Amino acid sequence: MRQNTAESFPMIAALDLGSNSFHMVLARTSNGEMRILERLGEKVQLAAGIDENRLLDEAAMQRGLDCLRRFAQMVNHLPQGAVRIVGTNALREARNRATFIRRAEEIINHQVEVISGREEARLIYLGVSHTVPASQGRRLVADIGGGSTEFIIGEGFESQLRESLQMGCVSYTQRFFRDGKITPARYAQAYTAARVELMGIEHGLRRLGWQESIGASGTIRAVGLAIKSGGFGTGEVNAEGIGWLKRKLFKLGDVEKIDIDGVKPDRRGVFPAGLAILEAIFDALEINSMTHSEGALREGVLYDLLGRHHDEDIRDRSLSFLMERYHVDMEQAARVEAKALEAFDQVAEAWNLDQDWHRELLAWAARVHEVGLDIAHYHYHKHGAYLIEHSDLPGFSRQDQLMLALLVRGHRRNIPQDKFGETGADADALVRLCILLRFAILFHHIRGANAVSDVQLKADERSLELIFPTDWLNANPLTRADFEAEAAWLARVGYDLRMK
């Protein structure tokens, strides 16, 4: 299914558009291994620019775009597929994220994906597990970001439980320390708010259990170094050090007065909020000590990208689990996928379906188009679309899931052409992929039947011609009736379907 190989991408890059900072990692790949060449990071504080209406203001957008202009010099020359850019909580929250994404893509020349909190958690764990030494047993990973905090329990390279909470050092700074003043009362408010957020997940985390705790964010690194400067450890975070550091902040009383080894000037403003969240995590989960990992989301994105180019794509596994869970007829799915891709190859040039994601998306949709049947036969295409859009599918961005859900929604009856335009992708391409999926499904409407193999497809801008072997349609009246009805459905979206 994939048209690119690892050899096509000797250089790969990952960009993490976080709520507090933007990061970029550039790496060289060879024989399935990779070596980091460059790391860049800038404080952007995108989350600080989100107002009460969840709109990202122009100043915050400009900070992000200016940062991307500097990053662009490193990645603009890399081919499509060699760079993955992910947006996290601030872009998940911002209602006008499409405006920022459009402007960002014009600068960076690569697609920007907004990922879910649990997908962010999966990628964070992947980055950590490739960075820290191997160990026996489970590990807990926590990452305090600018707008959200992720928790993962995993073993080896596999995460077993992934959670994401709406609390972060930038958003909590805006709520509790906006003017930079540090008081016990404000700190207590931030701490209590974090404990309330943690109540929903702490039981599940503690029930699964872990043998070591690792922090994967700049906040946890800064706290560890600050504690070390006070003589309470060697860089790890511990409960005694948190208590000392909290008392020190109360004495200082203002973020401008924070001058502690390990706390960089650009982190001072969000440091009290980050410490309050971290103390709440320690107390809720009864943690005594937490080490720090340099690997985090961006490294996880890199390793995930490397896996995609070595046929270890987590997205394939996610769909396989979904199909098993909803008892999809695997043989039928394979027949439809094969026919859909065969049709795709015949019309791709005429319909300008020349990007890798076009073929991938069609194949995925063919595999899962029947997941809704496990809910009910009536409107099963709608049930399937809902399940795909709202399920936790590791490896998929929100846009990926929405496009996939819309193809499943449109595989029978009406094609939701108006919705395709809301995805941010090429709406014409999505309509054409939907038409090819519908063709493959109708062709195999009679399950297990020996369908003719040599159907030819010819496409023009707004038409599709199906050329069957002589007299085959006359001998298969049900298929003829199916395609005659299909011609009427396609006419509704401006396409002419003809049969010979």
N, C-alpha and C positions, 0 to 999 in steps of 0.2 A: 504494500500500500504506500509506503514512503518512497518518494522519488529521490531524496537526498540521503547520502551516507555520511558517516563520520569523516571519511576522507575528504568530503566536500568542504568541511569546516575545520581547518587546522587551528582556527582561532574562534573562540566563542566568548560571549559576554552576557552578564546578567545585571539588570538595573532594578533596584528596589526603591520605589517611590513611597517612602514611609511618611507617616504623619508628622514626625519630628525631623528626620534626616532623609536625604536621598543618598544612595550608595551605588557604586558601580564596581564590578569585578571583571577583569579581562584575563582570559586563560588561553594557553596553548594546549591542544590535544594531540595525542599520539597513541595509537594502539589501545584505545579505551582508557587511557590515563590522562590526567590533566595537571598542568603546572600553572599556578597563579603568576601572572606577569605584572598586574597593576591593580591597585585598590584606590578608589577615590570616594570621598564622602563629604557632604556639606550639610550643615544645619539649615533647613528650609522652613520648618515649623508650619507646614501646610495646614495642620489642624487648627492653628491659632487664627486662621482666616475664615473659619466657618461660623456664620452668624446664627441667630436664633431660628432663622428660616431654613437652615441647613444649606445655605448658599456660600460658595467659596468666593471671597472678595478678590478684587483685581490685584491688590498688593501681594496677596499670598500666591495667586497664579503667577504673577511676574517673578517672584522669588524662585518658584519652581522652574519656570521656563528659562530664566537666566542660568540656573544650575545646569539644566539639560543642554543649553548651548555649549557649555564648557565640556560636558561629557560627550557631546556629539562628535567632537573631533576624534575621539577614540573608536567610535563604533559606526559612524556613517558609511565607511567604506566596506563594512562587513556585509556578506550576502544575507538575503532574507532567510530566516531559519537559524541563523547563527547567533542571534541576539534575542533574549527574552526579557521583557520589561513588565514588571508587576506593580500594580497599585494596591495599597492596603486600606486601612480603616478610614482615613480622611477622604479618599476617593470613593469608598463604599458609601460614606455618609453624604457627601456633597450631591445635592440634586442637580447641579449644573456641571457635573463631572464631564459630560460629553464635550462641553466647550473647551475645558482644559485639555482633555485627551486629544481632541482634533488639533489644537495648537501645538501640543507636545509632539504629535506624530509628524507634523510638518517640519519640526526642527530635527528630530532624531531619526526620521526615515525608517522606523520600525514600529510594529503594532504595540500599543499599550493595553495590557489586560488588567482588569480589576478582579482580584481573587477574593474568595470568601474567607472568613476568619478561620474556618477549619482547614481550608487548603493552605492558608498561610502557616498554620500550625504544622501541617505535614511537611512543608518545605523547610521550616525552621529546624524541625527534628532531623531531617535529612542532612542539612548543613552541619548541625552539631555532631551527628553520629559519624560523619566523615572527617571530623576535625579532632575529636577527643580520642584518647586511647581506647581500644576495645576493652570491655569489662563484662563480667558475668552478671546476670540478673537484669532487672529493669532499672531504667533511669527516668527521673522526672526532669523535664526541661521547662523552664519558664522564661518568657521573653516579654519584658515591659517595653512596649512601644509608645509612640506619641499619643495614639488614640485608642489602642486596644492592648490587651495583655493575653498572650497565648500560653496554654499549658498542654504539655504532651507527656504521656508515659509510653515508653517503647523499650524494645530490646533489640540489640544489634542495630540493623539499619531499618527495622520496621517499627512504625508507630502503632500503638494499640488503642490509645484513647487520645482524642484531640478536642480541645475546648478553646474558645475565644470569648473574652469578656470585654465589655465596653468600659474600660478604664485605662488611662494612659497618662504619661507624665505631662504632656502638653494640655490635654483636655482637663485634667485635674488642676493644673496650674491656672487655667482660665477660670475654673470654678472656685478655687479656694485660696489662691495666692496671686490674684491678678495684679495687685499693686506692689508685689515683691515683699510684703511684710510677712514675717514668720512669727506666729504666736502659738502657744500650746493649744488654744481653742481651735484655730484654723487647722492645725495639724491633726487634731483629734477628729475634726469633721471629715478630712480627707481619708484618714485611717478608717473611720466608721463606714464611710461610703464604700471603700474597697472591701471591707469585711462583709457588707451586705451583698455586694456583687459575688463574692466568693461562696456565699451560702449555697448557691444552686449547684455547685460542682464539687465542693470539698469532700462530700461523702463518697462520691464516685471515685475520686482520685485516691483517697485514703483506702478505700476498699480494695482497689487493685494493688496498691502498694508499690514501693520502689526501694532500691538499695543505695542510690546516689542521686544528688540534686545538682543540676547544672543551670546556670544562668547564661542567657545568650544575647543580652542587650547592652547598650552603652550605659544605661542606668546602673545595671548590676555590676558592670566593670568599674564604674566610677565609685560606687559605694564600697566595693572591695578594696580599691586603692586608698580611699579616704580612711577606711578602718585600719589599713596597714600603717598609714602615716601616724595613727594614734597608738600604735604598738599593740593592736589587738588581733593580729593575724599576719599571714604572709601574702595576702591578696584575695583570700576567700571572704565571703560574707558570713558573719556569725551573729548570733543573737546579742551577745555582750557588746560587740562592736556597734550594732545598730543602736542600742541604748545609749552608748557614749556619743555617737554621732548626732542623735536626736537632741540630746541635751546641749551639745555644742551649737547646733543651729538655733535653738531657743535663745541662747546667750547672744548670738550674733544679731538675730532679730530682723535681718534684711538680706535678701539674696545678693545685693551689691557688696555686702561685707564678707561673703563666702570666699575664703582664700585658703583652700585646703589642698594639699598634694593629691593629685589624681582627679580633681574636679576641674575640668577645663573651663575657661571663662564663658564659652558659649553654652555650657551645660548648667551654669549656676542658676539660671532662671527657672529651670524645670526640676532642679535637684530635690527640693523639699517634697514636692508631690511624688516624685519617683521613690524617695525613701519611705514615705507613708504607705505607698502601695506595697513596697517590698516588705515592710514590717508586718502589714496585714497578711501577706502570703505566708511569712514565717510562722505567725501565730495560728492562722487557720489550718495550716497543713502540718504544724508541729515540726518544723524544720529547724535543725540545729546549725547546719553549715551548708553553704552552697558555693561551689567553685564556678569559674567563668570559662566560657568557650568563645574563642574568636570567630568560630563558624556560626553562621546564623542564616537568615532568610536568603540573602544573595548567593551564598555558597550552595544552599539547598537548590536554588533555581538552576545554578550551573550544573550540579550533579544530575538533576532531573532532565535538563536539556541534553546532557551527555548520554543519559540512558535512552532518550528518545531516538538518538542517532545510532544506537546499538541494539535496536529492536527489544528494548526493555521498557517500553512505554507504559507508565502507570495507568494511562487512560484506557488502554486495552483491558487491563485487569479490572478497572472500575466497571467497565461495561459488562465484562464477563460475570462479575458478582451480581450486577443488576439483573442480568438475564436469568441467572440461576435463582435469584430471590423471587422473581415474578414468573418463574416457570415458562420461559419463552421456548417455543419449538425451535431447537437449535438447527435442525436440518432445514427447516423452512427459511430461517434467518440466513443460513449460508447460501441457499439457492438464490434468495432475493439479492443478497450482497453481490454474488458473482455476476448476476444478470445486470444489476445496476452499474457495476464497474465496467462491464463489457459495453453497455450503452454509452457510458460516460466517455470511454476511449474513442467511440465513433463520432461523437458530436463536440468534444472538448474544444477543438480548434474553431469550429464554426460559431460556437457560443461563448468564446473567450473564457473558458473555464481552465485557466492556465496556472493557477496557484495551487500549491500543495494542499492547502486547507480545503479546497473545493472537493478533491477526491477523498480526503480523509473524512470530511463531514458526511458525505454521501454514504460511505461505507459504514460509518457509525450508525447513521439513521436506519440503514437497512437492517442492521443487527438488532436494534432495539425497538423497531416500529410497533411490535406487538406486546410491549410490556403492560399496556393498559388492559389487555384481555384478562389478566389475573384479578382485576377489580370488577369488571362487568363488560359484557359484550356491547351493550348499548353505549354509544359514544366512547368506545374504548380508545379511539385516537386522542380524545380530549383528556381522558384519564392518564394515558401514557405521557402526553405533553406535560401535564402537571407533575407527574412523578419525576420526570427527567429534569424539569426546571428547578424543582425544590429539593431534590435528593442531594446528599453529600457525596459528590463524585470526585474523589482525589484526582488531581492532574488537570482538571477542567477549570477554565476561567468562567466567570459569570456570563460573559458574552458567548463562549463556547456552548454552555448549557442552554442558553436562551435560543441560539440558532438551531441547535439539535432538537430542542423541544418544539420549535416551530415547524421543522421538517416533519416530525412525527405528527404534530397536529394537522398538517396539511397533506398527509399521505392518502386521505380519502375525503370525499365530498369537497367542501369549499377549500380553496387555497387561501390562507390568510395573508394575502399580498400586502395589505396595509401594515400589518405587524412586522413584516420583513424589513421595512424601512426604518423601524425603531431600534434595530439591533446595532446600528452604526456600521454594518458591513454592506457590501454591494447587494442591494435588494434584487436586481435583475438576476444576479448569479444564484441567489437563494431560490428564486422562483424556478429557474431552470433546473437546479438540483432537485427541487421538489417534483418537477415533472418527470425527471428520470427515475426517481424513487417510485412514483406512482406507476410508471410503465413496468418496472421490474416486478412490483407487487401484483399487478393485473396479469402479467405474463404467467405468474405462478399462482394464480387464483385457485386453481385446482391442485391442491397439495399432492406432491409426490407423483403427479402425472408426468409422462415423458414428453416434455415440451420440445418443440422444434428449436434447434440451436442456432440456425443461420438466418435470424431476422436482421435486416439491415436498417439502420437509422440514418436519415439525412436531415440536417437542420439548416434552417435559414434564421434570420433575425427574429422573426415572430412565428415560426412554423416548425413542425416536426412531421416527417414522413416516415411511416413504418412500412417496410417492404417485406412481405411474407413469401415463402415459397408458393408456387402455383397451387391453387385449390386448397391450401392449408386452412385458410379462414372458413371456407365453405364446409370443411370437414370438422371444424371446431366452432360451432355456432355460439357457444357460451362466451368464448373469448372474443368473438366478433361483437357480440352484444356489449360486453364489458368496454371495449375500446370505442364503440359508437357512443355509449353513455359518457365516456371520458372526454370525447371531443366536445361535448356540450359544457362540461366543467371547465375545460381549458379555454374555451371561448370566453368565459367570464373574466379571465385574466389576460385576454388579448392574444392568445396563441391558437393557431390553426393546426389541428391534428388530422392528418390524412393517412389512409391505409391503402395498400396495393396488394 
